[in-house]
Amino acid sequence: MELSWDKEKISRFLRAMDCGALSELAKPKIKIFNKDKEILLYQINEFDLILNLSDNTTLKITKE
């Protein structure tokens, strides 16, 4: 996933990778400050996309 993508593209990517708790697929990753981090959970609402990352970081992307 790239932060340069718009919110809708990020949302589509995350939903496509979400196969539930029983999935054996690797978690989607995001690169921040040249470090790969897994996206463990995400929330999508009308205005925000909230990502909970593997290092206990929360990243909030707000629709402009």
Summary of the structure (lengths in Angstrom):
residues: 64
radius of gyration: 11.3
end to end distance: 19.4
largest distance: 34.7
contacts: 133
relative contact order: 0.21
helix: 17%
strand: 39%
